[in-house]
Amino acid sequence: MNLRKSLLASAVITATMGLTACGGSSSSDSTETPTTPTVTNSAPTAISLSTAAVTEDEVGAVVGTLSATDDDATGMVFTLSDDEQYFEINDSNELTLKSTLALNAEQVETIDVTVTATDAGDLSFTQTLSVSVTDIEAQDGVNVYEFASTVNASNSAVSYTGQVARHALSAQIKAYISLLSVDYIESEGLTGDAVKAQLMAYWSDYEAVKDNSFLFIDGATTLQQSFAEISNSGKTLTGKIAGNDASKMEEDWLTEGTFEGWSDFGTQAKTPEGLIFHYFDLLAANVDAIASGTQSEDVNGNDITAAYITTSGLDLNQLIQKHTLGALMFSQGTDDYLDEGLDEDNTDAAADGTYSTLEHQYDEGFGYFGAARHYLEFSDEAIADGSASADIDGDGKIDLASEYNWGNSTNAAKRDKGAVVATDFSSAAMTAFIAGRKIINDAAPSTLTDDQKTQLLAQRDIAVANWENAIAATVVHYINDTLADIDTVQGTEASADDFANLAKHFSEMKGFALNFQFNPFSPFYSDDNAGKFAELHTLLGEAPLLTDAYKAQLVEARDLMQEVYGFDAQNIENW
């Protein structure tokens, strides 16, 4: 057998060398050069994913591992187009969502991604893959802010009705001020004192207003018919605005000079609440002027038709509401409940109770963000247009304490909806809020371990950062609106409505921009950004100006926001 193998080998070698079978030679045999076969490289084909599905509401989720058919798979490189909004590829050739994004099955069932595979010979192949989004609505506790009590499993451990009551009071003030047109003031015979008394009742006298019906929503659609049905205890706005509830605050907001961004407080104290009262004073003065028959005019000589629009271009209604969202809701959420509040006891839930102090502190912080408990089950479009407030439990009514989206939670969805390059402030914040609450619930009724506390604070940081990102993006949005409004109001055909739009958009921009100082975790507090908050407000000013120089200041302010928050340039220009 060995001999036969040797002979066979010799025959192969002889044939390869071109020798004759008899061992003779020809005239050309001795000079012939061996030929090396040519190797041809083929481009890759058939790109595929090991898994082509991603679970909804999971930020930065891994979709699957990429592969492609090729004659030599070594050295294969996968890339995405430069303008890809949702996906990225890691060092293990896994397709993942970008680290700040999650997908929502209620918003999109499948999403396409175009992938290019390039082999070691620099030949490439491009293919569009479809990724499906898995709906996890049925998996309790995964994407819903709902947790059962660890001491009484039949009860929910989640409670933040006081925060909802304050959101409702703020919404009521906004709705009441919206009524104050010239016609309404004259028909009702209102005076400045009467208007201010009503505003002060909503602000600081819960007993006087708790049985009032709602102005901000049709009570026929809601489970609650009055503030008392949300929370019967003495909830006020005055008791929680920065400076008036100083037990856990980082700053002494009652010391003049601590509160930045506004200089004219009239006769009021230069504090966060003093600014609210100054706005009330300005509104009352406008009501009295209208009641006396004085008709104010805007810069183009058009009659101003509402008491909350000033001749200088302020919308007092927007300033009051947006300042309240910052100096109360954002301040309490970040600089109270989600800061020192996370040091509270997690073991003290009584046998007949439902939650520990730590659980309740965290819930109250979440409550000020304002999201409905099923927030992740709605698309950005539905949240942005208000249709996301829905009867989840099927009782025929919207529960304002759990099924309604308030405040900044709606702005997060609006900015995600309007982003040219995808953002996901809404899902990132809500997913982190739920993850943090689950850490607490899983540990109850025991004290968190050091590792659990570290994980909790990490989720808190994600939630708060995206909460602030949504506010920051909203400031950018209203800078862009104000720039456009200035051009319109400068036009020869500008109307009273055009001036009112300028006042509205400037005041939303300015009111939201005051918010950042109330968050101790804000990037404005970093050493790298020292002095930039004051610089921002110097650029924004305290009233809109119809000049090219002021427009240049707004563009500079927008650039400053991009520098501080790292927003994509396309979003900065298009929000």
C-alpha positions in Angstrom: 0.0 0.0 0.0 2.8 2.3 0.8 4.4 1.6 -2.6 1.2 2.4 -4.4 1.0 5.7 -2.6 4.6 6.5 -3.6 4.0 5.7 -7.2 0.8 7.8 -7.3 2.7 10.7 -5.9 5.4 10.4 -8.5 2.8 10.3 -11.3 1.2 13.5 -10.0 4.6 15.2 -9.7 5.6 14.0 -13.2 2.3 15.3 -14.7 2.7 18.6 -13.0 6.2 19.1 -14.3 5.2 18.3 -17.9 7.5 15.2 -18.3 6.6 12.5 -20.8 5.4 9.1 -19.6 8.6 7.4 -21.0 11.0 9.8 -19.3 12.2 11.4 -22.6 12.3 15.1 -23.4 11.2 17.4 -26.2 13.0 20.5 -27.5 10.6 22.8 -25.4 10.3 20.8 -22.1 13.5 22.1 -20.6 12.6 25.8 -20.8 8.9 25.8 -19.9 8.0 27.9 -16.7 5.3 26.6 -14.3 2.1 28.6 -14.2 0.5 29.8 -10.9 -3.3 29.8 -11.0 -4.9 33.2 -10.7 -7.0 33.7 -7.5 -10.1 35.8 -8.0 -11.7 37.7 -5.0 -15.5 37.9 -5.0 -17.5 40.5 -3.2 -19.5 39.5 -0.1 -23.1 38.6 -0.4 -26.1 37.9 1.7 -25.7 40.0 4.9 -27.7 38.6 7.8 -28.4 39.0 11.5 -28.3 36.2 14.1 -31.5 37.8 15.5 -33.5 40.4 13.6 -35.7 41.6 16.5 -35.2 44.0 19.4 -37.3 44.3 22.6 -39.1 47.6 22.9 -38.1 50.2 25.6 -34.6 48.8 26.1 -32.1 51.6 25.7 -29.0 50.6 23.6 -30.4 47.1 23.1 -28.4 44.5 21.1 -30.2 43.3 18.0 -28.0 40.6 16.8 -24.6 39.6 15.3 -23.9 40.5 11.7 -22.4 38.1 9.2 -22.1 37.8 5.4 -21.4 35.2 2.8 -17.9 35.5 1.3 -15.1 33.4 -0.2 -12.9 34.6 2.7 -14.7 35.8 5.8 -11.6 37.0 7.6 -11.1 40.7 7.8 -14.8 41.4 7.2 -15.9 45.0 8.2 -19.5 46.0 8.6 -20.5 49.7 8.4 -23.6 51.8 8.4 -24.3 55.0 6.5 -23.1 58.3 8.1 -26.7 59.5 8.5 -28.0 56.3 10.3 -30.2 57.6 13.2 -31.0 54.5 15.3 -28.3 51.9 15.1 -24.6 51.4 15.5 -22.1 48.4 15.3 -19.9 47.5 18.2 -16.4 45.8 18.1 -18.0 42.4 18.2 -19.9 43.1 14.9 -23.2 43.3 16.8 -25.9 45.6 15.6 -27.2 47.6 18.5 -29.4 50.6 19.1 -27.5 53.8 19.9 -26.7 54.1 23.6 -29.3 56.7 24.2 -32.2 55.2 22.2 -35.0 52.7 22.6 -37.7 51.7 20.2 -41.4 51.7 21.0 -43.6 49.0 19.5 -46.6 51.3 19.6 -44.7 53.7 17.4 -43.0 51.4 15.0 -43.4 47.7 14.3 -40.4 47.3 12.1 -37.5 49.5 11.2 -35.0 49.1 8.3 -31.2 49.5 8.5 -28.8 49.5 5.6 -25.5 47.6 6.2 -22.4 47.5 4.1 -20.0 44.5 4.3 -16.5 45.1 3.1 -14.0 42.2 2.8 -10.2 42.2 3.2 -9.8 42.8 -0.6 -11.8 46.0 -0.3 -14.8 44.6 -2.2 -18.2 45.5 -0.6 -21.8 44.6 -0.7 -24.8 46.6 0.7 -28.1 45.2 1.9 -31.1 46.6 3.8 -32.2 44.5 6.8 -35.5 44.7 8.6 -35.5 44.7 12.4 -38.8 43.9 14.2 -39.8 45.5 17.5 -41.1 43.2 20.1 -44.0 44.5 22.2 -43.6 43.7 25.9 -46.8 45.2 27.2 -47.9 41.9 28.7 -44.7 41.5 30.8 -45.7 43.2 34.2 -43.2 45.5 35.7 -40.9 45.7 32.7 -42.1 48.9 31.0 -44.9 50.1 33.3 -44.3 52.2 36.5 -46.2 49.9 38.8 -44.9 47.8 41.7 -46.8 45.7 44.3 -46.2 46.3 47.9 -43.7 43.9 49.6 -45.8 43.9 52.8 -49.2 43.6 51.2 -49.1 42.2 47.7 -52.7 43.1 47.0 -51.8 46.9 47.2 -49.7 49.0 44.9 -46.5 50.4 46.4 -46.6 53.4 44.1 -48.0 56.7 45.4 -47.4 60.4 44.4 -50.8 62.1 44.5 -49.4 65.2 46.0 -47.2 65.8 43.0 -50.2 65.2 40.6 -52.2 67.7 42.7 -49.5 70.4 42.2 -49.3 69.6 38.4 -53.1 70.1 38.3 -52.9 73.4 40.3 -50.2 74.7 37.9 -52.4 73.7 34.9 -55.4 75.4 36.6 -53.5 78.7 36.9 -52.5 78.5 33.2 -56.1 77.8 32.2 -57.5 80.6 34.3 -55.0 83.2 33.0 -55.8 82.0 29.4 -59.4 83.3 30.0 -58.2 86.9 30.6 -58.9 88.4 27.2 -60.1 92.0 27.0 -63.6 90.8 26.2 -63.7 88.4 29.2 -62.4 91.0 31.6 -64.9 93.6 30.5 -67.9 91.1 30.5 -67.0 89.7 33.9 -66.2 93.1 35.4 -62.9 91.9 36.7 -60.4 93.9 38.6 -56.7 93.3 39.1 -57.2 92.6 42.8 -59.9 90.0 42.1 -57.6 88.2 39.5 -54.6 88.3 41.9 -56.8 87.0 44.7 -57.9 84.0 42.6 -54.3 83.3 41.5 -53.1 83.5 45.1 -55.8 81.0 46.1 -54.6 78.5 43.5 -51.0 79.2 44.6 -51.2 79.0 48.3 -54.7 78.3 49.7 -55.6 74.6 49.0 -58.6 74.6 51.3 -60.2 77.4 49.3 -59.8 75.7 45.9 -59.7 72.0 46.6 -63.3 71.4 45.7 -63.2 73.6 42.5 -63.9 71.9 39.2 -61.2 71.8 36.6 -60.6 74.5 34.0 -57.7 72.7 32.2 -59.6 69.6 31.2 -63.2 68.4 30.7 -64.2 66.9 34.0 -66.6 64.6 32.2 -63.6 62.6 30.9 -61.7 62.3 34.2 -62.0 60.0 37.2 -61.4 62.9 39.6 -63.8 65.8 39.6 -61.9 68.2 41.9 -58.4 68.7 43.4 -59.6 67.1 46.6 -60.3 63.9 44.7 -56.7 63.8 43.6 -55.3 64.6 47.1 -57.4 65.7 50.0 -54.5 66.9 52.2 -53.2 70.5 52.1 -51.2 70.6 48.8 -50.0 74.1 47.8 -47.5 75.4 45.3 -46.1 78.0 47.7 -44.9 75.2 50.1 -42.7 73.5 47.6 -41.2 76.2 45.4 -37.4 76.5 45.7 -36.5 78.3 48.9 -39.7 77.5 50.8 -38.9 73.8 51.4 -35.2 74.0 52.2 -34.8 70.8 54.1 -33.0 69.0 51.3 -32.0 71.8 49.0 -28.5 72.4 47.8 -28.9 76.2 47.6 -30.3 78.9 49.8 -32.8 80.3 47.3 -34.0 83.0 49.8 -30.6 84.7 49.8 -30.5 87.5 47.2 -28.2 86.7 44.4 -28.6 82.9 44.5 -31.4 82.9 42.0 -30.0 84.0 38.6 -31.5 84.8 35.2 -33.9 87.7 36.0 -33.2 91.2 37.4 -36.6 93.0 37.6 -38.7 91.8 40.4 -40.7 95.0 40.9 -41.5 95.3 44.6 -41.1 91.6 45.3 -38.3 89.6 46.8 -35.6 88.5 44.4 -36.3 84.8 44.9 -38.0 82.1 42.8 -41.4 82.8 44.4 -40.8 86.5 44.3 -40.6 86.3 40.5 -44.0 84.5 40.4 -45.5 87.2 42.5 -43.9 89.9 40.3 -45.6 88.3 37.3 -48.9 88.2 39.2 -48.5 92.0 39.8 -47.8 92.7 36.2 -50.9 90.7 35.2 -53.1 92.5 37.8 -51.9 95.9 36.5 -52.8 94.9 32.9 -56.3 93.8 34.1 -56.9 97.1 35.8 -55.7 99.0 32.7 -58.2 97.0 30.5 -61.0 97.5 33.1 -60.4 101.3 33.0 -60.8 101.3 29.2 -57.1 101.6 28.3 -56.2 99.5 25.3 -52.5 98.6 25.0 -50.8 98.4 21.6 -48.0 96.3 20.4 -44.9 97.6 18.5 -46.9 97.8 15.2 -49.8 99.7 16.7 -52.1 96.7 16.9 -54.4 96.3 19.9 -53.2 93.8 22.4 -56.2 91.6 23.2 -55.2 89.7 26.3 -54.0 90.9 29.8 -51.2 88.4 29.9 -49.4 89.9 26.9 -47.3 92.9 27.8 -46.2 95.8 25.5 -42.6 94.7 26.0 -43.4 91.3 24.4 -43.8 89.1 27.5 -46.4 86.3 27.8 -47.0 86.3 31.6 -49.0 83.1 31.4 -46.1 81.2 29.8 -43.5 82.7 32.1 -45.5 81.7 35.2 -46.1 78.1 34.0 -42.6 77.4 32.8 -40.9 79.0 35.8 -43.2 76.8 38.0 -42.1 73.7 36.1 -38.5 74.5 37.0 -38.5 76.2 40.4 -41.0 73.7 41.8 -41.4 70.5 39.8 -37.8 70.2 38.5 -36.3 71.5 41.7 -38.3 69.2 44.0 -37.7 66.2 41.7 -34.0 66.5 41.3 -32.8 68.6 44.3 -34.9 66.9 46.9 -36.6 63.5 46.3 -34.0 62.1 43.9 -31.0 63.5 45.7 -31.0 63.4 49.6 -34.4 61.6 49.4 -32.6 58.5 48.1 -30.8 58.2 51.5 -34.1 57.4 53.3 -35.1 54.1 55.0 -36.2 51.2 52.9 -37.2 48.9 55.8 -39.9 50.9 57.5 -43.1 49.9 55.6 -45.6 48.9 58.3 -47.4 45.5 58.1 -50.6 47.3 57.2 -48.8 49.8 54.9 -47.8 49.7 51.3 -44.4 51.3 50.9 -41.2 52.3 52.6 -40.0 55.9 53.0 -37.4 55.3 50.3 -40.0 53.9 47.9 -42.2 56.9 48.5 -39.4 59.4 48.1 -38.5 57.9 44.7 -42.1 57.9 43.6 -42.5 61.5 44.5 -39.4 62.4 42.4 -40.9 60.5 39.5 -44.2 62.2 40.0 -42.7 65.6 39.3 -41.5 64.3 35.9 -45.2 63.9 35.1 -45.3 60.8 33.0 -48.3 58.4 33.0 -47.4 55.0 34.4 -47.9 53.5 30.9 -45.9 56.2 29.3 -43.8 53.8 27.3 -46.9 52.3 25.7 -47.5 55.5 23.8 -45.8 56.9 20.7 -44.1 60.2 20.8 -46.8 61.6 18.5 -49.5 60.5 20.9 -47.8 62.0 23.9 -47.0 65.2 22.1 -50.5 65.9 20.9 -52.2 64.9 24.2 -53.9 61.8 23.0 -51.7 59.6 25.1 -53.7 60.4 28.2 -55.9 57.3 28.0 -58.1 55.0 29.9 -55.6 52.2 30.4 -57.7 50.3 33.0 -60.9 50.4 31.0 -63.0 52.1 33.7 -64.3 54.7 31.2 -62.4 57.6 32.8 -58.9 59.1 32.7 -57.2 58.8 36.1 -55.3 62.0 36.5 -53.1 60.3 39.1 -51.8 57.6 36.8 -53.1 57.8 33.2 -52.3 61.5 32.4 -49.1 63.0 31.1 -48.1 66.3 32.8 -45.4 68.9 32.4 -41.9 68.0 31.1 -42.9 64.4 30.2 -44.8 65.8 27.3 -41.9 68.1 26.2 -39.6 65.1 26.1 -41.8 63.4 23.5 -42.2 66.6 21.5 -38.5 67.0 21.1 -38.0 63.4 20.2 -40.7 63.7 17.7 -39.1 66.8 16.1 -35.5 65.6 16.0 -33.9 65.3 12.6 -31.2 63.0 14.1 -33.0 60.6 16.4 -33.2 61.3 20.1 -35.0 59.4 22.8 -35.2 61.6 25.9 -38.7 60.2 26.7 -37.9 56.5 26.6 -34.4 56.9 28.2 -35.8 58.9 31.1 -38.8 56.6 31.7 -36.8 53.4 31.3 -34.4 54.6 33.9 -37.1 55.7 36.3 -38.6 52.2 36.1 -35.3 50.4 36.5 -34.4 52.5 39.5 -37.8 51.8 41.2 -37.4 48.1 40.5 -34.0 48.1 42.4 -35.7 49.6 45.4 -38.7 47.3 45.2 -36.6 44.2 44.8 -34.6 45.2 47.9 -37.6 46.1 50.1 -38.1 45.6 53.0 -34.3 45.6 53.4 -31.7 48.3 53.2 -30.0 48.6 49.8 -26.6 47.0 49.5 -23.7 49.3 48.4 -24.0 47.7 44.9 -27.7 48.3 44.7 -27.3 51.9 45.8 -24.7 52.4 43.1 -27.0 50.9 40.5 -29.9 53.1 41.8 -27.9 56.3 41.5 -26.8 55.3 38.0 -30.4 55.0 36.9 -31.3 58.3 38.7 -28.5 60.0 36.8 -29.8 58.7 33.4 -33.4 59.7 34.3 -32.4 63.2 35.4 -30.0 63.8 32.5 -32.7 63.0 30.0 -35.3 65.1 31.9 -32.9 68.0 31.6 -32.0 67.2 28.0 -35.7 67.5 27.1 -35.9 70.9 28.7 -32.7 72.1 27.0 -33.9 70.9 23.6 -37.1 72.8 24.3 -35.1 76.0 24.9 -33.4 75.5 21.6 -36.8 74.9 19.9 -38.1 78.2 21.2 -34.9 80.1 20.3 -35.6 79.0 16.7 -39.3 80.0 17.0 -38.3 83.4 18.4 -35.9 84.1 15.6 -38.6 83.4 13.1 -41.1 85.5 15.0 -38.8 88.5 15.0 -38.7 88.4 11.2 -42.4 88.2 11.0 -43.2 91.0 13.5 -40.7 93.2 11.6 -42.8 92.7 8.5 -45.1 95.3 7.1 -48.2 93.0 7.4 -47.5 91.9 11.0 -50.7 91.3 13.1 -51.6 91.3 16.8 -51.4 87.5 16.6 -47.9 87.7 15.3 -46.8 89.8 18.2 -48.6 87.4 20.6 -46.7 84.5 19.1 -43.4 86.3 19.6 -44.3 87.0 23.2 -45.4 83.4 23.8 -42.3 81.8 22.2 -39.8 84.2 23.9 -41.5 83.6 27.3 -41.4 79.8 26.9 -37.7 80.0 25.9 -36.9 82.2 28.8 -39.0 80.4 31.4 -37.6 77.0 30.5 -34.0 78.4 30.4 -34.4 79.5 34.1 -35.0 75.8 35.0 -31.4 74.5 34.8 -30.2 76.2 38.0 -32.6 74.1 40.1 -31.0 70.8 39.2 -27.8 70.1 41.2 -26.8 67.5 38.5 -27.0 70.0 35.7 -24.0 70.3 33.3 -24.2 74.0 34.0 -22.7 73.2 37.4 -19.7 71.5 36.0 -16.3 73.3 36.2 -16.1 73.3 32.4 -19.3 75.3 32.2 -18.6 77.8 35.0 -20.3 81.1 34.2 -22.2 79.8 31.2 -25.6 79.9 32.8 -25.3 83.6 33.5 -23.9 84.1 30.0 -26.9 82.3 28.5 -29.4 84.6 30.2 -27.4 87.7 29.3 -27.8 86.6 25.7 -31.5 85.8 26.0 -32.3 89.0 27.9 -35.6 89.7 29.7 -37.8 90.7 26.6 -37.5 90.2 22.9 -35.8 92.9 20.8 -36.5 93.5 17.2 -32.9 94.0 16.1 -30.3 92.1 14.2 -28.0 92.4 17.1 -30.5 90.6 19.3 -31.0 87.9 16.7 -27.2 87.4 16.7 -27.4 87.0 20.5 -30.0 84.3 20.1 -27.9 82.4 17.7 -25.0 82.7 20.1 -27.2 81.4 22.9 -28.2 78.4 20.7 -24.5 77.6 20.1 -23.9 77.8 23.8 -26.6 75.2 24.4 -25.1 72.9 21.8 -21.7 73.3 23.5 -23.1 72.5 27.0 -25.4 69.6 26.0 -23.6 68.2 22.9 -26.8 68.2 20.7 -26.4 67.3 17.1 -26.0 70.4 14.9 -28.9 69.3 12.6 -31.2 69.1 15.6 -30.0 72.5 17.0 -31.1 74.1 13.7 -34.3 72.3 13.2 -35.9 71.7 16.6 
